[in-house]
Amino acid sequence: MAALAVYALDQLTKWWALETLADGHTIELVGSLRLRLVFNTGAAFSLGSGFGPLVGVVVLAIVVVLIRAGRTAPDTRTAVVLGVVAGGAVGNLSDRLLRDGDGFLSGAVVDFIDLRWWPVFNVADIAVVCGGLALALVLGRGSPSPPAPGSPDGT
């Protein structure tokens, strides 16, 4: 469910950006934050232009692993953060599959959140990074242990 929510939000915001920010239109928000449409044909942060298809294949493999891990997750927290990461990954993968390109997985990812001091990004990127950090925290803490018999919380 988390993956679907992230994917839907990502695709809706990309649709909005394509409709609103076309023809070089930018929206100044606060400080250095602005909305500006950019198309990323490379890997992360527009690096590695031309490696989009390779990145797409790697992301597809990662998504399969995330979905399988989510189905056997030891708790709801882990399943949710795996879903957030998977939803973001599928959001950008969809762009590579469906946006005009010169072949399989060569479409451009739609980016539009511009801090001016960081590469332009999108909602899917936020989900992948924040979900990955949350996953590290959840896995680092481990699953809570059941209370020991005879302890104040145990019976």
N, C-alpha and C positions, 0 to 999 in steps of 0.2 A: 504494500500500500504506500509506503514511503517513497519507493522508486517511482511509482506512478504519479504521485503528487509532485515530486521534484521535476519529473519529465514534463508534465503538463505546464507547470509554472515556467520552466525554461522555454518551452516552445511558444507559449503565449507571449512572453516578454520578447522573444526574438521576432515573432510576427509583428508586435507593436513597434519594435525598433526598425524593422524593414519598412513599415508603413509611415512612420513618423520622422525617421532620421535620414531618409533618402536624399539624394542630391546635395550631400555635404552639410545638411542642417545639423546643428548641434544645440543642445540644451544645457545651459550653464546652471548648476545647482548650488553648491555651497563650497567655498574654498577652491581647491583644485579639482573637485569632482564635477564632471560633466558627462553627458551622454552623447556619444559620437559613434556612428556606424563604421565598422571595420570588418573586413573579410579575411580570415586566417586560413591559408592553405598549407601551413606548415605544422609543426608539432606544437608543443606548449609555448606560449608567449610569442607566437609567430616565428620561432626559430626553426631551422631545417626545412625551408620551403622546398616542396617537391617530395617530402617524405610522408605526406598525408596518407597515402594508401598503406604504407608500412605501419604508421601509427594506428590507423583504423583496424588493421588485422590484430595488432597487439591489444588494443582496447577491446575488441570483440572477444578475445580469449579471456581477458580480465573480467569482463561482464559475465561470462559463463561461470567463471570461478566464484564471483561474488554472489550470483544467484544460487549456485549450489551450496555455498557456505551459509547463505541466509536461510535456506530451508532447514538446515541442521544446526542453526545457531543455538547456543546453550541458554539464551535468555532473550527477552524482548528488546532490551537496549541494543544488544549486538545486532539483532536482525534489523532494527530500524536504521542504525548507522550504515550497515551494509547496503540497505535499500537506498539510502541517500546517495552514497557513492555510486551505486549502480545506476540510479536515475540520472545523475549528472553525466556519467560516462555515456549512457545511451542517448542523452540529449545531444551531445557533441558528435557522437557516432552517426546519429540521424542526419545531421548537417552534412557530414562527409559522404553519406549515401545519397542524399536527396538534392543537395544543392548542385547547381551546374558545375561540371568538372570534365576533365579529359579522360575519364575512365573510372574503373571500380574504386570506390572510396576516395576519390580525388576532389570531391566538393569542398567548398570553403565553409568553415565554421563562422557563424555570425557572432561577433563580439561588439559590445556597445557601452560598457561601463569603463569610463576613462578617468583615471586619477591624475594623469599627466606625468606622474613620476613612477608609474608602474605600467607594464604592458596592458592593453585594453583586454577586458575579460567579459564573461557573461554569467548568468545564474548557474548554469551547469558547472562552470569552473569553481564557483563558490561552493557548490554542493560537494564536488570532488575533494577540494582542499579541506573544508570544514568537516566533512564526513570522515575523511582520512584521519584528521587530528582527533576527532571524537572517537573513532575506532581504536586509535592508539591508546587513548585514555581508558576506554572501556576494557580493552584487553589487558592493559597494564594493571588495572585494579583487580581483574579476575572476577569470577562469579562469587557472590556472597556465600559464605559457608553457613550451613544450617547451625542453629545454636546447639551447643553440647547438652546432652541430658543432664538434668540437675542444675543447669545454669539459670539465671533469673528469667531468661527468655525461653528456655527449653522446658520440657515437662518431665 
